[in-house]
Amino acid sequence: MFKDRRVLLYTIAAIFISQLTFWLVFLYYDQLPPQIPLWNLSSCVECTLASTANIWYLPGLSIGIVALHLLITLFINKTKPFMVNFVMGTTLPMSLFLLGATVRLLGLVLGWF
């Protein structure tokens, strides 16, 4: 499955970033207030707040995307090798985006920024 070196590097980086996202939430979870501003697109202030447990959506989504993309590449490896490069290449930006969203949220709530 990892005949191309770039695909291997993308996969390792995406798994590392997903784990980093998980550990950031795990380490700072007890310092979070009861409600966090998770849904930023809502019109009212009360609608943007969510329970602290909802912050687990971000690392869960990141790990889920990596797992789904690995599963997809497992099935299309023999027939479409270009798609393996594309699928695993898109995993890294998605994981980076979710890491950035997690760091931004934790930074705003915990006062890093």
C-alpha positions as CSV (number, residue, x, y, z in Angstrom):
1,M,0.0,0.0,0.0
2,F,2.9,2.4,0.7
3,K,4.9,2.0,-2.5
4,D,5.2,5.7,-2.8
5,R,7.3,7.4,-0.1
6,R,5.1,10.5,-0.1
7,V,2.1,8.5,0.8
8,L,3.9,6.9,3.7
9,L,5.0,10.3,4.9
10,Y,1.5,11.8,4.6
11,T,0.1,8.8,6.5
12,I,2.6,9.1,9.3
13,A,2.2,12.8,9.6
14,A,-1.6,12.6,9.6
15,I,-1.6,9.9,12.3
16,F,0.8,12.0,14.4
17,I,-1.2,15.1,14.0
18,S,-4.4,13.2,14.9
19,Q,-2.8,11.8,18.0
20,L,-1.5,15.3,18.9
21,T,-5.0,16.7,18.6
22,F,-6.3,13.9,20.9
23,W,-3.6,14.5,23.5
24,L,-4.1,18.2,23.6
25,V,-7.8,17.8,24.4
26,F,-7.0,15.0,26.9
27,L,-4.4,17.0,28.8
28,Y,-6.4,20.3,29.0
29,Y,-9.9,18.9,29.4
30,D,-10.0,19.4,33.1
31,Q,-9.1,23.1,32.8
32,L,-12.0,23.9,30.5
33,P,-15.1,25.7,31.7
34,P,-18.5,24.0,31.8
35,Q,-19.4,25.5,28.4
36,I,-17.2,26.3,25.5
37,P,-17.8,28.4,22.3
38,L,-17.8,25.5,19.8
39,W,-20.5,26.5,17.2
40,N,-19.3,29.9,15.9
41,L,-21.8,30.3,13.1
42,S,-24.9,30.7,15.3
43,S,-26.5,34.1,15.5
44,C,-27.1,34.3,19.2
45,V,-24.4,34.0,21.9
46,E,-26.1,31.3,23.8
47,C,-26.4,29.2,20.7
48,T,-22.6,29.1,20.2
49,L,-22.0,27.5,23.6
50,A,-21.7,23.8,23.9
51,S,-20.9,21.3,26.7
52,T,-17.3,20.7,27.4
53,A,-17.7,17.1,26.3
54,N,-18.4,18.2,22.7
55,I,-14.7,19.2,22.3
56,W,-14.1,15.5,21.8
57,Y,-15.7,15.8,18.3
58,L,-12.5,17.5,17.0
59,P,-10.0,14.7,17.8
60,G,-12.6,12.1,17.1
61,L,-13.2,13.5,13.7
62,S,-9.5,13.7,13.0
63,I,-8.8,10.1,14.0
64,G,-12.0,9.0,12.1
65,I,-10.9,10.7,8.9
66,V,-7.5,9.0,9.1
67,A,-9.0,5.6,9.8
68,L,-11.6,6.0,7.0
69,H,-8.9,7.1,4.5
70,L,-6.7,4.2,5.4
71,L,-9.7,1.8,4.9
72,I,-10.4,3.4,1.5
73,T,-6.8,3.0,0.4
74,L,-6.8,-0.6,1.6
75,F,-9.6,-1.4,-0.8
76,I,-8.5,0.7,-3.8
77,N,-4.7,0.0,-3.5
78,K,-4.5,-2.6,-6.3
79,T,-6.9,-1.0,-8.8
80,K,-6.2,2.7,-8.6
81,P,-2.7,3.6,-7.2
82,F,-3.1,7.3,-8.1
83,M,-6.2,7.5,-5.9
84,V,-4.2,6.2,-2.9
85,N,-1.9,9.2,-3.4
86,F,-4.8,11.6,-3.6
87,V,-6.8,10.1,-0.7
88,M,-3.8,10.0,1.7
89,G,-2.7,13.4,0.4
90,T,-6.0,15.0,1.5
91,T,-5.8,13.3,4.9
92,L,-2.9,15.5,6.0
93,P,-4.6,18.9,5.3
94,M,-7.8,17.7,7.0
95,S,-5.8,16.7,10.1
96,L,-3.9,20.0,10.1
97,F,-7.2,21.9,9.9
98,L,-8.7,20.0,12.9
99,L,-5.5,20.5,14.9
100,G,-5.7,24.2,14.1
101,A,-9.3,24.4,15.2
102,T,-8.5,22.5,18.4
103,V,-5.6,24.8,19.3
104,R,-7.6,27.9,18.4
105,L,-10.5,26.8,20.6
106,L,-8.3,25.8,23.5
107,G,-6.3,29.0,23.1
108,L,-9.4,31.2,23.2
109,V,-10.9,29.4,26.2
110,L,-7.7,28.9,28.2
111,G,-6.3,32.4,27.4
112,W,-3.3,31.4,25.3
113,F,-4.1,34.0,22.7
